[in-house]
Amino acid sequence: MKIGILKTDDVRPQLVGEFGEYPEMFASLLQAVDSTLEFITYEVQHGEFPGSLDEVDGYLITGSKTSVYEDQQWIRDTEDFLRRAHLAKKKMLGVCFGHQVLAQALGGKTIKAKQGWGLGVHHYQWCTAGAAYGQQGDEFSMLVSHQDQVVENIPGAVVLASSDFCPNSVVKVDEHILSFQGHPEFSKDYSQAILVLRREVFGDDNTDRALASLSDPVDSLKIAQWMVDFYRA
C-alpha cells in the first residue's frame, strides 16, 4: 500500500538534523506497525500535487504552523484537491492542520480557539461512536501543538473522541476520512524542542505546564495501528 503525504510545512531548520522532516516522522510511526507501507511526498505548500488521484492508495495531510483560514493560494488549491478526493471517496487522514483543512474544505469551520494554546500531552475520551476503538469514556493520550480548532464539523461527520479542551478531537466521515487534532507522529523529544524554541510565543505558564505534561505516557503506537487499520479497511 502506498500513502501520499500532502506536506503542508517544514520542520524548523535547526531541528531537521535530529528529528527529520514531517513525512519521515509519519513514515517512522506507521511503519513501526506495518513495515510494508510505502510513502510518496507531495509539497503542496509549494504547489506540488498528484497528477492523478489514483497515484496512491490513500492520502495523509500533515500539520502546519500556517492557519487554514489564512489567504494563501496553496491552501485554496489544497482544499480543491481534497474536495476532488472526497468525491472520489479516496482514503484521507488529517493531522492537526490536516484535520482542520479537511473540515474547512468540506463544509466545516476552523477558528482560533478561545481555549488558547493546546500543548504537551493531552488526554481524550472515546465517544459512543468510537466503539470500534474503545468503550465510551476510555482514555488515550497524544502530543499536541495547536491554537486553532474545528468548531463546525463536515456535514455528516461523526465525532469519535473528545476532550473538554478540544471537543472535536477525532472525527470520521463515512469510511474514507479520519482526522486527529493531535500529533501522534511527534516524539516527546521533538515536542520538548518545539516548546523550548517557541517559549516566547507560547508564554512561560503554557510552556512550563506543557513541559511538565511530557512525563505522562502517550499512545502513539496504538494510534498508528488505528491509522493503518483505517487505510487497510
N, C-alpha and C positions, 0 to 999 in steps of 0.2 A: 504494500500500500504506500502511495506517495502523497505527502501532505505539502500543500503550497503555503508558505508562510508569507503573509502580507505584512511587510516590515514598515512600521509607521514612526520609527525613531531610531536614534543611535545611542549606544551606551556612551557615557561621558569618556572622552579620550584618556583621561588619567586612570580609568578603571578597566579599560578594554584588555590590557595585557594580563590582568589577573583573572577577570571574570568572563571575557569574551563578549560577543555581541548577542542580542536577544535571540536570534534564530539558534545560536549554539546552546543557549540556556534551555530553550524548548526541546531541542533535539536530545540533549543530555537527559532531561526529565522524562520524556516519553520513551526513549529507547531503553531507559532503565527498566521498563516493564514490558517493552516489545522491541527487541533488537532488530526486527525485520523492517521496521518503518524507514522510509526514505523521505528526504525533505528537499525542497527547492525554494529559494527565497526570491521574492519579488519586492523591489524597492519602491513601493507605492508612494512613499514620501517624495520620491524623485520622478514620479510619473511612469514607473515600470509596472505593467500589469500583464497577466497571462494573455497570450494570443488567442486562446480558446478556454472556455470554462472547463473543458474536459482534459486539459493538460495534466491534471492531478485528480486524486480521488476525493479530496476534501481540502478545506482552507482553514487557516488559523490566523486571526488578526491580533497583532501584538499590542502591548501598551505603548504609551507615548506621553511626553511632557506637554504636548500640544492638547488644547481643549477641543472637543469635537465641534463646538459652536463657533470656533474662530473662522474668519472668512479667508480660507485658503483653497486654491484650486484643487490641490491634490486630495483634500478632504472631500470636496464635491465629487471628484472623479471616483474616489473610493466608494462613496455612497452609491453612485451609479452602478459600479461593478457589483456591489453587494445586492442591490435590487435585482440585477440580472441573475445572479447566482441564486437568490431566493426564489425567483420564478421557476428556475430550473431544478429547485429542490436539492442543490448541492450542499453537502455537509459543510457547516461553518461553525467554528468555535472561536468565541471572542474572549479576550482577557483585558480587563481594565479599559483602556481606550477602545479596544476591540469590542468589548461588551457595550460601551456607550455609543459607538458609531453604528453598530448594528441596530440599536434601538432608534437612533436618530434617522437612519436611512429608511427604516421600515415603519415609520409612523409613531414612534415614541418620542421622548424628550429627555435631554440631559441638561443639567444646570450646575452652577457652582453651589454646593450644598451648604445649607445653613449650619450643619453639624461641624463644619470646618474640616481640617485635615484628618484623614484616616491613615495611621502609620503603625509600623511594627506588626505584631501578631494580633489578629482579630479572630473572634470565635463566632461561629454561625450555627443555627439550628435548622434541621430539616423540617419543611412544612409537610402537610398531608400529601401533597402532590409529589414529594420526593421519596415516596415509599420504596422505589427501586434502589435507592442508595442507603437509606437508613430510616428508622422509625421516627415518627413525628417527635421533635424535641431533641433527638440525638444530636450531639455537638461534634463539629470538626473545626479545624483551625488552619489558617494560612496567612502568609505575609501580605501586607497591603501597603499601598502608597498612592493615595488619591485625594483630591479636593472636590472633584465633580462626582455627581451621582445621577443615575437614571431615576427620574421621578414619574415618568409615564412609560409603561412598557409597550412593546409592539402589540398591536391588536391581536388577540388570540394567544398571547404568551402566557405561560404558567410560571409562577414563582416557585422554585423548588426548595430554596433555602434563604434564610433571612437573619437579620440581627436588628437590635434596637437602633444601632448606628446607621445601618445600611439595609433598608427593607427589601430592596431588590438585589440580593447578593448573588444568587444563582438562578438563571432564567432559561427556560426551554420553549422553543416554538416547534410544534409538530415533532417530527423525528429528525429534522435536519439542522436545527440551530440549538446550540448550547453555549451559554456565556457566563463568565465569572467576573465579579468586580475585583476580586483579589488577584494575587500574583503567585500561583503555585510554582512558577519557574524560578523565582528568586531563591537564592540561598540566604541563610542568616548573615553570612559574612558580607554578601553584596548589600543586603538591606542595611546593615550597620554602616557600611562605607557611604551609602547614599545619605543616611541620617546625619553622619558627621559632616559630609560635604555640604549639605544644604541646611545646616543648623540655623543660619541666619534667616532663611526663607521660612522654615517650619516654626521657629521660635524655640526658646530654651525649654519651656514646660512641655510642649508637644514632643520635642526631641528626647528629652530625658524619660518621659513616660514610655515612648516607643522603644528606646534602648533597653529599658528595664523589662519590657514585654518579651524581648528576644530570648529570655530564659524559658518561656513556655514552649511546649512541643508543637510542631506543625505536622500536617498530614499530607505532605507533598506527594509521596509515592501513592498513597491511596487516591488522591485526586488525579494523578497521572493515569491510574488504572481506569477511573471513571471516564477520562477523556478518550483513552484508547478504545474502551468499550463503546463509547458513543460513535467514534469513527467506524468501527467494525460492525456495528449493529445493522 
